[in-house]
């Protein structure tokens, strides 16, 4: 009785496993890329919003009539 894979089946299986690992890594990196692309501008906007002074009108508004 013969156990295991033939040389061709083993080569195809190894290639499929490598492709699967590469696909998982590419998927993870694309999620990091999108996460960074959304978080960096949001953080920059938050810093900008916190550094802008709270503008107050110079005094009471005058009546128009």
DSSP file (Angstrom, degrees, kcal/mol; ACC not computed):
  #  RESIDUE AA STRUCTURE BP1 BP2  ACC     N-H-->O    O-->H-N    N-H-->O    O-->H-N    TCO  KAPPA ALPHA  PHI   PSI    X-CA   Y-CA   Z-CA
    1    1 A X              0   0    0      0, 0.0     2,-0.5     0, 0.0     0, 0.0   0.000 360.0 360.0 360.0 141.2    0.0    0.0    0.0
    2    2 A X        -     0   0    0      2,-0.1     2,-0.3     0, 0.0     0, 0.0  -0.885 360.0-165.6-108.8 129.7    1.3    3.5   -0.9
    3    3 A X        +     0   0    0     -2,-0.5     2,-0.2     2,-0.1     0, 0.0  -0.856  47.3  20.3-113.7 149.2    0.8    6.4    1.5
    4    4 A X  S    S-     0   0    0     -2,-0.3     2,-0.3     6,-0.0    -2,-0.1  -0.492  91.2 -46.8  97.6-166.5    1.2   10.1    0.7
    5    5 A X        -     0   0    0     -2,-0.2    -2,-0.1     1,-0.1     2,-0.1  -0.694  48.3-113.6-106.4 156.2    1.2   12.1   -2.5
    6    6 A X     >  -     0   0    0     -2,-0.3     4,-2.8     1,-0.1     5,-0.2  -0.317  41.6 -98.8 -75.1 171.9    2.9   11.6   -5.8
    7    7 A X  H  > S+     0   0    0      1,-0.2     4,-2.2     2,-0.2     5,-0.2   0.893 124.5  47.1 -61.9 -40.3    5.5   14.1   -6.8
    8    8 A X  H  > S+     0   0    0      2,-0.2     4,-2.5     1,-0.2    -1,-0.2   0.925 113.6  47.1 -69.2 -44.1    3.1   16.0   -9.0
    9    9 A X  H  > S+     0   0    0      1,-0.2     4,-2.5     2,-0.2    -2,-0.2   0.895 112.7  50.3 -63.8 -39.4    0.4   16.1   -6.4
   10   10 A X  H  X S+     0   0    0     -4,-2.8     4,-2.5     2,-0.2    -2,-0.2   0.903 111.1  48.6 -65.6 -40.8    2.9   17.2   -3.8
   11   11 A X  H  X S+     0   0    0     -4,-2.2     4,-2.2    -5,-0.2    -2,-0.2   0.914 113.4  47.0 -65.2 -42.7    4.2   20.0   -6.0
   12   12 A X  H  X S+     0   0    0     -4,-2.5     4,-2.1     2,-0.2    -2,-0.2   0.903 113.1  49.2 -66.1 -39.9    0.7   21.2   -6.8
   13   13 A X  H  X S+     0   0    0     -4,-2.5     4,-2.2     2,-0.2    -2,-0.2   0.898 110.8  49.8 -65.4 -40.8   -0.3   21.1   -3.1
   14   14 A X  H  X S+     0   0    0     -4,-2.5     4,-2.3     2,-0.2    -2,-0.2   0.906 111.1  49.3 -64.8 -41.0    2.8   23.0   -2.1
   15   15 A X  H  X S+     0   0    0     -4,-2.2     4,-2.3     1,-0.2    -1,-0.2   0.891 110.4  50.9 -65.1 -38.7    2.1   25.7   -4.8
   16   16 A X  H  X S+     0   0    0     -4,-2.1     4,-2.2     2,-0.2    -2,-0.2   0.891 110.2  49.3 -66.1 -39.3   -1.5   26.0   -3.5
   17   17 A X  H  X S+     0   0    0     -4,-2.2     4,-2.3     2,-0.2    -2,-0.2   0.904 111.5  48.9 -67.0 -40.7   -0.3   26.4    0.1
   18   18 A X  H  X S+     0   0    0     -4,-2.3     4,-2.5     2,-0.2    -2,-0.2   0.909 111.6  49.5 -63.9 -41.6    2.2   29.1   -1.0
   19   19 A X  H  X S+     0   0    0     -4,-2.3     4,-2.4     2,-0.2    -2,-0.2   0.896 110.6  50.6 -63.7 -40.1   -0.5   30.9   -3.0
   20   20 A X  H  X S+     0   0    0     -4,-2.2     4,-2.3     2,-0.2    -2,-0.2   0.920 111.3  47.3 -64.2 -44.1   -2.9   30.8    0.0
   21   21 A X  H  X S+     0   0    0     -4,-2.3     4,-2.2     2,-0.2    -2,-0.2   0.911 113.0  49.0 -63.9 -42.1   -0.3   32.2    2.3
   22   22 A X  H  X S+     0   0    0     -4,-2.5     4,-2.4     1,-0.2    -2,-0.2   0.893 110.7  50.7 -64.0 -40.2    0.6   35.0   -0.2
   23   23 A X  H  X S+     0   0    0     -4,-2.4     4,-2.1     2,-0.2    -2,-0.2   0.897 110.0  49.8 -65.7 -40.5   -3.1   35.8   -0.6
   24   24 A X  H  X S+     0   0    0     -4,-2.3     4,-2.3     2,-0.2    -2,-0.2   0.907 111.8  48.3 -64.1 -42.0   -3.6   36.0    3.2
   25   25 A X  H  X S+     0   0    0     -4,-2.2     4,-2.5     2,-0.2    -2,-0.2   0.910 111.6  49.2 -65.8 -41.8   -0.6   38.3    3.6
   26   26 A X  H  X S+     0   0    0     -4,-2.4     4,-2.0     1,-0.2    -1,-0.2   0.886 110.9  50.7 -64.7 -38.2   -1.8   40.6    0.7
   27   27 A X  H  X S+     0   0    0     -4,-2.1     4,-1.8     2,-0.2    -2,-0.2   0.918 111.0  48.1 -65.3 -43.2   -5.3   40.8    2.3
   28   28 A X  H  X S+     0   0    0     -4,-2.3     4,-2.2     1,-0.2    -2,-0.2   0.917 111.8  49.5 -64.2 -43.3   -3.8   41.7    5.7
   29   29 A X  H  X S+     0   0    0     -4,-2.5     4,-2.2     1,-0.2    -1,-0.2   0.861 108.7  52.9 -65.6 -34.7   -1.6   44.4    4.1
   30   30 A X  H  X S+     0   0    0     -4,-2.0     4,-2.2     2,-0.2    -1,-0.2   0.875 108.6  50.1 -69.2 -34.9   -4.5   45.9    2.2
   31   31 A X  H  X S+     0   0    0     -4,-1.8     4,-2.6     2,-0.2    -2,-0.2   0.907 110.9  49.1 -67.5 -40.6   -6.6   46.1    5.4
   32   32 A X  H  X S+     0   0    0     -4,-2.2     4,-2.7     2,-0.2     5,-0.2   0.901 110.1  52.5 -62.1 -39.7   -3.7   47.9    7.1
   33   33 A X  H  X S+     0   0    0     -4,-2.2     4,-2.3     2,-0.2    -2,-0.2   0.924 112.2  43.6 -63.0 -45.7   -3.4   50.2    4.1
   34   34 A X  H  X S+     0   0    0     -4,-2.2     4,-1.3     2,-0.2    -2,-0.2   0.901 113.3  52.0 -66.7 -40.6   -7.1   51.1    4.3
   35   35 A X  H  X S+     0   0    0     -4,-2.6     4,-2.6     1,-0.2     3,-0.4   0.928 112.7  44.9 -61.4 -45.6   -7.0   51.5    8.1
   36   36 A X  H  X S+     0   0    0     -4,-2.7     4,-2.1     1,-0.2     5,-0.3   0.891 109.4  56.5 -65.3 -39.8   -4.0   53.8    7.8
   37   37 A X  H  < S+     0   0    0     -4,-2.3     4,-0.4    -5,-0.2    -1,-0.2   0.751 116.2  36.4 -65.4 -23.3   -5.6   55.8    5.0
   38   38 A X  H  X S+     0   0    0     -4,-1.3     4,-1.3    -3,-0.4    -2,-0.2   0.808 117.7  48.3 -95.3 -35.8   -8.6   56.4    7.2
   39   39 A X  H  X S+     0   0    0     -4,-2.6     4,-2.9    -5,-0.2     5,-0.2   0.896 104.9  56.8 -75.6 -41.3   -7.0   56.9   10.6
   40   40 A X  H  X S+     0   0    0     -4,-2.1     4,-2.4    -5,-0.2     5,-0.2   0.941 111.2  41.5 -61.3 -50.1   -4.2   59.3    9.6
   41   41 A X  H  > S+     0   0    0     -4,-0.4     4,-2.4    -5,-0.3    -1,-0.2   0.888 115.2  52.4 -64.8 -35.0   -6.5   62.0    8.2
   42   42 A X  H  X S+     0   0    0     -4,-1.3     4,-2.1     2,-0.2    -2,-0.2   0.926 111.8  45.3 -65.1 -42.6   -9.0   61.5   11.0
   43   43 A X  H  X S+     0   0    0     -4,-2.9     4,-2.5     2,-0.2    -2,-0.2   0.900 112.5  51.2 -66.5 -40.5   -6.2   62.0   13.6
   44   44 A X  H  X S+     0   0    0     -4,-2.4     4,-2.3    -5,-0.2    -2,-0.2   0.892 110.6  49.4 -64.0 -38.7   -4.9   65.1   11.7
   45   45 A X  H  X S+     0   0    0     -4,-2.4     4,-2.7     2,-0.2    -2,-0.2   0.896 110.0  51.1 -66.3 -39.8   -8.4   66.5   11.6
   46   46 A X  H  X S+     0   0    0     -4,-2.1     4,-2.0     2,-0.2    -2,-0.2   0.926 111.0  47.4 -63.1 -44.9   -8.8   66.0   15.4
   47   47 A X  H  X S+     0   0    0     -4,-2.5     4,-1.5     2,-0.2    -2,-0.2   0.913 113.4  49.1 -62.6 -42.6   -5.4   67.7   16.1
   48   48 A X  H  X S+     0   0    0     -4,-2.3     4,-1.4     1,-0.2    -2,-0.2   0.909 110.4  50.5 -63.4 -42.4   -6.4   70.6   13.8
   49   49 A X  H  < S+     0   0    0     -4,-2.7    -1,-0.2     1,-0.2    -2,-0.2   0.862 112.1  47.6 -65.1 -35.1   -9.8   70.9   15.5
   50   50 A X  H  < S+     0   0    0     -4,-2.0    -1,-0.2     1,-0.2    -2,-0.2   0.743 111.6  50.0 -78.6 -22.7   -8.2   71.0   19.0
   51   51 A X  H  < S+     0   0    0     -4,-1.5     2,-0.3    -5,-0.2    -2,-0.2   0.691  87.1  96.0 -89.9 -18.6   -5.6   73.5   18.1
   52   52 A X  S  < S-     0   0    0     -4,-1.4     2,-0.0    -5,-0.1    -4,-0.0  -0.533  81.4-117.0 -72.4 134.6   -7.9   76.1   16.5
   53   53 A X        -     0   0    0     -2,-0.3     2,-1.0     1,-0.1    -1,-0.1  -0.332  24.8-107.7 -69.0 153.0   -8.9   78.7   18.9
   54   54 A X        -     0   0    0     -2,-0.0     2,-0.3     1,-0.0    -1,-0.1  -0.739  40.0-139.9 -81.4 105.0  -12.5   79.1   19.9
   55   55 A X        -     0   0    0     -2,-1.0     2,-0.4     1,-0.0    -3,-0.0  -0.501  19.5-167.8 -74.7 131.1  -13.4   82.3   18.1
   56   56 A X        -     0   0    0     -2,-0.3     2,-0.0     2,-0.0    -1,-0.0  -0.902  28.6-107.1-114.7 143.7  -15.7   84.7   20.1
   57   57 A X        -     0   0    0     -2,-0.4     4,-0.0     1,-0.1     3,-0.0  -0.410  34.5-115.4 -65.3 151.1  -17.5   87.7   18.7
   58   58 A X  S    S-     0   0    0     -2,-0.0     2,-0.3     2,-0.0    -1,-0.1   0.698  79.0 -38.4 -67.3 -19.1  -15.8   91.0   19.8
   59   59 A X  S    S-     0   0    0      3,-0.0     2,-0.2     0, 0.0    -2,-0.1  -0.934  93.2 -29.5-175.2-163.7  -18.8   92.2   21.8
   60   60 A X        -     0   0    0     -2,-0.3     2,-0.2     1,-0.1    -2,-0.0  -0.482  67.8-109.1 -70.4 141.5  -22.5   92.3   21.8
   61   61 A X        -     0   0    0     -2,-0.2     2,-0.2     1,-0.1    -1,-0.1  -0.490  33.8-123.6 -70.5 141.2  -24.2   92.5   18.4
   62   62 A X        -     0   0    0     -2,-0.2     2,-0.1     1,-0.1    -1,-0.1  -0.525  28.8-100.8 -82.9 152.1  -25.7   95.8   17.6
   63   63 A X        -     0   0    0     -2,-0.2    -1,-0.1     1,-0.1     0, 0.0  -0.450  19.3-147.0 -71.8 144.0  -29.3   96.1   16.7
   64   64 A X              0   0    0      1,-0.2    -1,-0.1    -2,-0.1    -2,-0.0   0.727 360.0 360.0 -84.0 -22.9  -30.1   96.5   13.0
   65   65 A X              0   0    0      0, 0.0    -1,-0.2     0, 0.0    -2,-0.0   0.400 360.0 360.0-120.3 360.0  -33.2   98.7   13.5
